[in-house]
Structures are given as C-alpha cells and as structure tokens.
C-alpha cells in the first residue's frame, strides 16, 4: 500500500454520489478539495468525523474548500447518513475501493486478532 505524500497530485476519480449522479474530482477545478475516507456510514467514529466536518463547513466554504466523503458504502446507504446527521457535503460510494486504493488508504488491517482489508485511518 503506497500512501500519498505531501505535494503528490491527487489521483483523478469519478464516483456516484448520494443521488446516484457521477461526481469527478475534475468537477472542482480551481477549488481546494478536502477528500476524506471513512470505513462505514453510521458507525460511531465515522459519525463523529462527519459531524465535525459538517460543523466547520461554513469556515471551509470561506476558504473555497469543497468536502467530499468517500466510503465503500453502497449509494443507497449514503442519503440515510446525510439525513440522519444533517450533513452539508457530498458523499461518494467507492464500493470496489478503487479510489481508496489509488489514494493509498485501503489495505490489510488487524483487529482483535482478525485480519481483513479496509480503510486505514491516519491522524490529520
């Protein structure tokens, strides 16, 4: 698993959003884009992370920053998460984790003695 480093160009991608429409990184040319990955909607840690981004979004807007949340959740799960948490940014579905792979955040993990593939969370 190769992780992006400061100064690396972000991999280009197109993914379906909560409405099923495709969203591409290229759609935000001229803006700063905060791409964050989360393992699963409506889990405690992912909910806290999304709520924090929701709460600072007005400040991010003032700096011309667009927020895109990406998870392996299916598209049909995304509107539920948005509605439940009153999220004010776009969520994208990466079911085959190709974009997470490209960003270097998908790979083998260990939890309670079990090994599985998933999103690696790194401190900001």
Secondary structure, 3 states (H helix, E strand, C coil): CCCCCCCCCCCCCEEEECCCCEEEHHHHCCCEEEEEECCCCCCHHHHHHHHHHHHHHHHHHHCCEEEEEEECCCHHHHHHHHHHHCCCCEEEECCCCHHHHHHCCEEEEEECCEEEEEECCCCC
